[in-house]
């Protein structure tokens, strides 16, 4: 046997050992538990969050523009 095939054989045996070990069951159970917990929580996706951040930034800019218009109109009316 050459080194490559020995390495491949060892790697296959380790992979099979890990697959059949209790650790794999624990990992699957933890992932399932976390998935269920996250589903019960009212979380949003990153895309939804980024959309809301973008909307908030645009609203803040609009508010600042309206505040500037109000200040300008107020200054004009005080000059009259």
Beta strands, then each sheet from edge to edge (+ up, - down):
end
